């Protein structure tokens, strides 16, 4: 039986990915900070889909806890076939006003953790010449929207690089770059999103369905939703001064 590991697995895109993979018959390793939510969701998925579900409580800002997840990913006895690097959060304040500890944690979770977890799982995937890695990035990776955008830019380019590097193998690497998605992300970051029109919101299930299809097809980047396909195309081809100004405007509306 194939096994998938999902970080940030108890809500939003992570929870939707866990459910989709469970439906497809994967056993799961769910990673998150909240053990009670982890255990409750594991029980729910096990009951609904008759799969094995492991839980791994870990705060990815803590090196020792990140190492636990790395160890599980590098296991030869119980190999991981699919890795979904989903854990993440945003910071509402501008960089000049933010807490440097929070900025470091954002870098730890959005950049260091997916890089290290990918590095941990790849040797076993290369030995088997099979596997899928999805890095949950964002359309924000193409704008200048604070350190969140900067971190997601790393994740998008990192995924593009690996997708190209491993093109001759059967390992699929994809960056999922969603726009505004109905999850707990904005509430946790205390961001004001009341001014965003309804048609700009996507559901996490909708995002994940598109992502999984594109990942299996070997696509380096997945951008769910016609509205975000248009916006991301504009962001990539428009003059950078315009893109930078748009990024600042988006940031201001979230405060």
Helices and strands as residue ranges (DSSP letters): E 3-7, H 12-23, E 27-32, H 35-49, E 53-57, H 63-73, E 82-85, H 100-107, I 108-112, H 113-128, E 131-136, G 139-142, H 146-165, E 171-176, E 181-182, H 185-188, G 198-200, E 202-203, H 204-216, E 221-222, H 226-237, H 240-254
